[in-house]
Amino acid sequence: MKYNITVDFPKIKTIDLELDDNMSPNTVKSILDNLPFTVAINSWGEELYTNETPVVVQEENAKSLVEQLDVAYWPPGKAICLFFGPTPIGKKGEIKPYSPVNIIGKIKTTDKKFLIDVPDGMRVTFMTAK
């Protein structure tokens, strides 16, 4: 099943995410059950990742490579990751997380330039789409 949520970058922009429980149903359920929550976000190459969220799940069909615009959950850091391009450890043409992640959906609306310019430590809110 698919679920729409938004991420609010205060005074800048809101982006839409589509969560899909097909690959990681327990992870998606835990995220939905914990909405809304506010957390700091940071960048690593062309990935944004949150500080620790209230979501606590283990690896669930975890992947060591992801696709552009994938949304994932990183169990070791209890973090949500937004992949919009290469990471520092990926080979040319691949997007490689720091370690395996649970794929939970896709970024539906975005401006890559906007994501690149998000300052580290900005507090963002994940919430149910209105």
NORMOLIN-V315034 format. One record per helix or strand of 2 or more residues. SS is the DSSP state (H for helix, E for strand). FROM is the first residue (numbers start at 1). TO is the last residue. If there is no record, write none. Layout:
# NORMOLIN-V315034
SS,FROM,TO
SS,FROM,TO
This chain:
# NORMOLIN-V315034
E,2,9
E,13,20
H,25,34
E,37,43
E,47,50
E,70,74
H,75,77
E,79,83
E,101,107
H,112,116
E,122,128
